């Protein structure tokens, strides 16, 4: 999608650059409501999430090595793509928003970008259960639709 957007000069607004909290820097403090709501995405005991745990460990090491906070590294990585115009972040508090905004001017050099690509190669899907490809209830359930079929 990104190459097509670039070709036609269409802006792309991405969401969940912190992977639902995994890249927040506080993954070991995941809210229990998140784990209960989507265990397939957050439960580190599930084998499907072990690849995420391993990648997170390596990304944390890279963040520490570069002196860039992990959430700032994640946001700067997404924004480094020439096809991405902006990102949607989902802070739950003013403190979280302030923390994210503190890294808004970080630009990653090619060496750091290459390191991230080595940890998680482009196109890698660490846990397919993270995908939001489910049909939204508002579409699947005709009673929830704004315009119900007759």
ABEGO torsion letter per residue (X at the ends): XAAAAAAAGBBBBBBGAAGGGAAAGAAAABBAAAAAABAAAABAABAAAAAAAAAAAAAAAAAAAAGBBAAAAAAAAAAABAABABBBBBBABAAAAAAAAAAAABBBBAAAAAAAAAABBBGBBABAAABAABBBAAAABAAABABBBX
